[in-house]
């Protein structure tokens, strides 16, 4: 069988990095993208050292030109994308009143526009193939109230609304849309003080990656639409 080509955005660190390693371990061809070249190169080296196939491309998912460029590179090196994992995400922990226009643009551009651009560019071939799987790493913040996260919550809720509609539109093409909602995960999105304070309560990126891969594998003739993952003791606040 043809190896699945899996594109993971925001793969430099955290959840994205572990997702890439998991899919590579399971003999998929993995393409990783992000803004930090050195970390992407390190990840690909690790995957190749294990005897698997991977490619790294520096990109900015909020830029249409950048997304078009990376997709062209993916087609040249691997072929067409079978699985897109929209993982790239950013936030700033500020109250609504303290949030700046820059904060709004930065978060919405990466989290919402980035998901839109990457999804839009892979869809035509998926529709042609009548096959494909798009997995979005959302957050419980999309529908749970957390102080100092108004813009982040809005960006993730927007992705949920957008991809729920998309799911209905592409069912007839055998394209699957899965939204994963993690609670607190020990990644660099949190500041050092918070990670040290709550480390024992946070989930690990590897745990989330395992569930993402399971959702991909177990879909079969079904569509796993949503999965919520929270720490055993619940949300941090």
C-alpha positions as CSV (number, residue, x, y, z in Angstrom):
1,X,0.0,0.0,0.0
2,X,1.1,3.6,-0.7
3,X,2.5,5.2,2.4
4,X,0.4,8.1,3.7
5,X,1.8,11.5,3.3
6,X,1.2,13.5,6.5
7,X,1.7,17.3,6.8
8,X,2.0,18.6,10.3
9,X,2.0,22.3,10.9
10,X,3.6,23.9,13.9
11,X,5.9,20.9,14.3
12,X,8.9,22.7,15.8
13,X,8.0,21.9,19.4
14,X,5.3,20.4,21.6
15,X,2.3,18.5,20.3
16,X,3.2,19.0,16.7
17,X,6.7,17.5,17.1
18,X,5.3,14.5,18.9
19,X,2.6,14.0,16.3
20,X,5.2,14.0,13.6
21,X,7.3,11.4,15.4
22,X,4.3,9.2,16.0
23,X,3.2,9.2,12.4
24,X,6.7,8.6,11.2
25,X,7.1,5.7,13.6
26,X,4.1,4.2,12.0
27,X,5.7,4.3,8.6
28,X,4.0,7.4,7.2
29,X,6.0,10.0,5.1
30,X,6.0,13.0,7.3
31,X,6.3,16.6,6.2
32,X,6.9,19.1,9.1
33,X,6.6,22.9,8.8
34,X,7.1,25.7,11.2
35,X,9.0,29.0,11.7
36,X,12.1,27.6,13.4
37,X,14.4,26.0,10.9
38,X,16.9,24.5,13.4
39,X,14.2,22.7,15.3
40,X,12.6,21.3,12.2
41,X,16.0,20.1,10.9
42,X,16.7,18.4,14.2
43,X,13.3,16.7,14.1
44,X,13.8,15.4,10.6
45,X,17.3,14.2,11.5
46,X,15.8,12.2,14.5
47,X,13.1,10.7,12.3
48,X,15.6,9.7,9.5
49,X,18.0,8.3,12.1
50,X,15.2,5.9,13.0
51,X,15.0,4.8,9.3
52,X,11.9,6.7,8.4
53,X,11.1,9.3,5.8
54,X,10.6,13.0,6.6
55,X,10.9,16.5,5.1
56,X,11.1,19.9,6.7
57,X,10.0,23.2,5.3
58,X,10.1,26.6,7.0
59,X,6.8,28.4,6.6
60,X,4.4,31.0,8.0
61,X,0.9,29.5,7.8
62,X,-0.7,33.0,8.0
63,X,0.9,33.9,4.6
64,X,-0.9,32.7,1.5
65,X,2.3,32.9,-0.5
66,X,4.2,30.8,2.1
67,X,1.6,28.2,2.2
68,X,1.5,28.0,-1.6
69,X,5.3,27.7,-1.7
70,X,5.4,24.8,0.9
71,X,2.6,22.9,-0.8
72,X,4.5,23.1,-4.1
73,X,7.6,21.7,-2.3
74,X,5.6,18.9,-0.8
75,X,4.3,17.9,-4.2
76,X,7.8,18.0,-5.7
77,X,9.3,15.9,-2.9
78,X,6.5,13.5,-1.8
79,X,3.3,13.8,-3.8
80,X,-0.1,14.9,-2.6
81,X,-1.1,15.2,1.1
82,X,-3.3,12.4,2.5
83,X,-3.5,13.8,6.0
84,X,-3.2,17.4,7.1
85,X,-2.8,18.1,10.8
86,X,-3.5,21.8,11.6
87,X,-1.5,22.1,14.7
88,X,0.2,25.6,14.4
89,X,-1.1,27.8,17.2
90,X,-0.1,30.8,19.4
91,X,-1.5,32.8,22.2
92,X,-0.8,35.6,24.6
93,X,-2.2,35.5,28.1
94,X,-3.7,39.0,28.6
95,X,-7.1,40.3,29.7
96,X,-9.3,41.6,27.0
97,X,-8.8,45.2,28.1
98,X,-5.0,44.8,27.9
99,X,-4.9,43.0,24.6
100,X,-3.6,45.1,21.7
101,X,-4.7,45.1,18.0
102,X,-1.3,43.4,17.3
103,X,-2.2,40.5,19.7
104,X,-5.5,40.1,17.9
105,X,-4.0,40.0,14.4
106,X,-1.2,37.7,15.5
107,X,-3.4,35.1,17.2
108,X,-6.2,35.1,14.6
109,X,-3.7,35.1,11.7
110,X,-1.9,32.0,12.9
111,X,-4.7,30.0,14.5
112,X,-7.7,30.8,12.2
113,X,-6.3,32.1,8.9
114,X,-3.5,29.5,9.0
115,X,-6.0,26.7,9.4
116,X,-8.1,28.1,6.6
117,X,-5.1,28.5,4.2
118,X,-3.6,25.1,4.8
119,X,-6.9,23.3,4.6
120,X,-8.0,25.2,1.4
121,X,-4.8,24.3,-0.4
122,X,-5.0,20.5,0.2
123,X,-8.7,20.1,-0.4
124,X,-8.9,20.2,-4.2
125,X,-6.7,17.1,-4.6
126,X,-8.4,15.4,-1.7
127,X,-11.7,15.9,-3.4
128,X,-10.3,14.6,-6.7
129,X,-8.9,11.5,-4.8
130,X,-12.2,11.2,-2.9
131,X,-10.0,10.6,0.2
132,X,-8.3,12.6,2.9
133,X,-8.3,13.4,6.6
134,X,-7.9,16.8,8.1
135,X,-7.2,16.8,11.9
136,X,-7.4,20.1,13.7
137,X,-5.7,20.6,17.1
138,X,-8.2,22.9,18.8
139,X,-8.4,23.5,22.6
140,X,-10.9,23.2,25.3
141,X,-10.7,27.0,25.4
142,X,-12.9,27.0,22.3
143,X,-16.0,26.4,24.5
144,X,-14.7,26.8,28.1
145,X,-14.2,30.2,29.7
146,X,-10.6,30.9,30.8
147,X,-9.6,34.4,31.9
148,X,-6.9,36.2,29.9
149,X,-7.6,34.1,26.8
150,X,-10.4,35.9,25.0
151,X,-8.7,36.2,21.6
152,X,-7.2,32.7,21.8
153,X,-10.7,31.3,22.6
154,X,-12.2,33.2,19.8
155,X,-9.6,32.0,17.3
156,X,-10.2,28.3,18.3
157,X,-14.0,28.7,18.3
158,X,-13.8,30.2,14.8
159,X,-11.9,27.1,13.6
160,X,-14.5,24.8,15.2
161,X,-17.4,26.7,13.4
162,X,-15.5,26.8,10.1
163,X,-14.5,23.1,10.1
164,X,-17.9,21.9,11.3
165,X,-19.4,23.4,8.2
166,X,-16.6,22.1,6.0
167,X,-17.2,18.6,7.4
168,X,-20.8,18.7,6.2
169,X,-19.7,19.9,2.8
170,X,-17.0,17.3,2.1
171,X,-18.6,14.1,3.5
172,X,-19.7,13.2,0.0
173,X,-16.1,13.1,-1.1
174,X,-15.1,10.7,1.7
175,X,-13.0,13.4,3.4
176,X,-12.8,13.2,7.2
177,X,-12.6,16.2,9.5
178,X,-11.6,15.5,13.1
179,X,-11.3,18.2,15.8
180,X,-9.1,17.4,18.8
181,X,-9.7,19.4,22.0
182,X,-6.8,19.1,24.5
183,X,-6.8,20.6,27.9
184,X,-3.6,21.8,29.5
185,X,-0.5,20.2,27.8
186,X,3.1,20.8,29.0
187,X,4.4,22.8,26.0
188,X,6.2,26.1,25.4
189,X,2.9,27.9,24.8
190,X,2.9,28.3,28.6
191,X,5.4,30.5,30.5
192,X,8.1,28.8,32.5
193,X,6.6,29.7,35.9
194,X,3.2,28.1,35.0
195,X,4.8,25.0,33.6
196,X,6.8,24.4,36.7
197,X,3.8,25.1,39.0
198,X,1.4,22.8,37.1
199,X,3.7,20.3,35.4
200,X,2.4,17.3,37.4
201,X,-1.2,18.2,36.4
202,X,-0.5,18.8,32.7
203,X,-0.7,16.2,30.0
204,X,2.3,15.4,27.9
205,X,2.6,16.1,24.2
206,X,3.3,12.5,23.5
207,X,0.0,11.5,25.1
208,X,-1.9,13.8,22.8
209,X,0.0,12.5,19.8
210,X,-1.0,8.9,20.6
211,X,-4.7,9.9,20.6
212,X,-4.4,11.9,17.4
213,X,-2.9,8.8,15.7
214,X,-5.6,6.5,17.1
215,X,-8.3,8.9,15.7
216,X,-6.7,8.6,12.3
217,X,-6.3,4.8,12.4
218,X,-9.7,4.0,13.9
219,X,-11.8,6.1,11.7
220,X,-12.2,3.5,9.0
221,X,-15.6,3.8,7.5
222,X,-16.6,6.0,10.4
223,X,-15.8,9.7,11.0
224,X,-14.5,10.5,14.4
225,X,-15.6,14.1,14.6
226,X,-14.5,15.3,18.0
227,X,-12.3,14.1,20.9
228,X,-11.9,15.9,24.2
229,X,-8.7,15.2,26.2
230,X,-8.3,16.7,29.7
231,X,-5.8,16.1,32.5
232,X,-7.2,13.6,35.1
233,X,-7.7,16.3,37.6
234,X,-9.4,18.6,35.1
235,X,-8.6,22.1,33.9
236,X,-6.0,24.2,35.7
237,X,-8.4,27.0,36.5
